[in-house]
Amino acid sequence: MLQEFKKFALQGNVLDMAVGIIIGASFGKIITSVVNDVLMPPIGLLIGRVDFSGLFVNLSGTPYATLAEAKAAGAPTINYGLFLNTVLDFVIVALVIFLLVKQLNRLKGQKPAPAAAPTTRDCPRCVSSIPLRATRCPFCTSDLQPAPGR
């Protein structure tokens, strides 16, 4: 069982998947930074100097000026601003992945797969599939002409 696990873990597909997950996690951090540090400030400025990460609904009766104050006091809050940032992160990551997959599929589609050379032919008498180099049909035992080009 240990040998089977070692074989599985060291296969190329598993290693490729692990590298993809690590790169994906790092890419996710970059996208989060782009959303929080580049996109959201101008959007907040356009709609009235709103910082989305600070938007919340306070569920306790005590008023708090900021989300940090509410969290420090342990007050229950609905952090819809952070949720909006997370949704925007997801949309951007999904869009980038969609564009990458679409581009890769387009590039793959440009290279037609070479047609495999035939290895069999049909017997002219019984129409059974026989090897190209056959000189006698194994099904009807008729003598055959050599295949053209052979």
N, C-alpha and C positions, 0 to 999 in steps of 0.2 A: 504494500500500500504506500509506503514511503517513496519507493522508486516511481510509482505512478504519479504521486503528487509532484515529485521533483521534475518528471518529464512534462507534466502539465504546466507547472510554474515557469519552466524555462523555454516553453514554446514561444515562437516569435509573436503570435497573436496576443498572448497574455502580456508580454513585455511591451508590445506596441500599445495595448490598451492602457497599461499603467502609465506610460509616458504621456499618452493623450489625456488621461485624467489629471496628471500633475500640471501639464501645460494649460488645460482647461481651467483649473482652479486659479492659476496665476492670471490667466486672461480675464476671469471673472473679477479679480481684484482691480485690474486695470479699468474694466468697464465701470465698476462701482466708483472708482476715483473720477472717471470722466463724467459720470452722471452727477455725483455730489459736488465736485469741485469746478467743473467746466459748464455743464448744461443747466443745472438747477439755479445757480445764482442769477444768470441773465433772465431766465424764465420768471424767477421770483421778483426781479426788478421790474420786468414788464407788467406784472400783475399787481404791483403795489408794494414792493420791497418785502415780500414774504419769503421767509426761509422755510422751505417745506419740511425739513427735518425737525423743526420746532413746532409743527402743527399737531395738536392733540386735543382730545376731549377728556376733561376731568370728570371722573365718575364719583368722586367723593364730594362732600359738601363744602370742603375748604377750598378757597380760591388759591391758585398758584400762577405766578407770572410766566414761568417757563417750564418746559418739560423736565429739565434738570432738577428744578426745585421739587416738582411733583414726585419724581423718581427718588430723590433723596429722602423725602418724607414717607415714601412707601405707599403713596396714593395710587389707587387703580386708575389707569388711563387707557384710552384707545389712541394709539399713535398712528393716525392715518397719514401724516406727513412722511414718516419713515416707510409706510406701506407704499405710498406713491413713488418714492425713490426706488424701492425694490421692484415695483412693477415696471418702471422705466428701465431699470437695469436689465430685467428679463426681456423686454421688448427689443432693446438694442442687441443683446446677446443673440436672441433668436433671429433677428434680421441679419446679423453678420454671419451666423452659421448658415442660414438659408442662402445667402449670396455665395458663400464659399462652396457649399454643396452644389448649387446650381452651376457655378463656374467649373467645378471639377467634373460634373456630369457632361457639361458641354465639351470640355477638353477630351474626355474619354470617348465621346461620341464621334469625334473627328477621326479617330484611328480605327478603321474597320478591321475586325479580326480576320487574319488570313484564313482562307478556306482550306480545310484539311484535305490532303490528297486522298482520293478514294483507294480503299484497300480491297474492295470486292467488285464483282460485276455479276450480271445475271446470265445464267445459262440460256442460250437461244432456244433450246428445246423444251426444258421444263420450267424455266423462269425462276429457278432457285438461285439464291445468292451464293457465289463461289469465290474463292481467292483469285486475285488478278492473274497470278502465275500458273493457275491450274490448266492442265492440258486434257483432263478428263473430268467430267462432272461426277462428283461422289453420289449424287442422287439418282440420275438416270443413266449413268456410265457412258454417255455419248462422248465421242472425241471432240475436242474444242480447238479452235484456231487460237494461237497466242493473242493476247490482248494487244491492241494497237499501241505502238510506242514501247513495247516490251521485248 
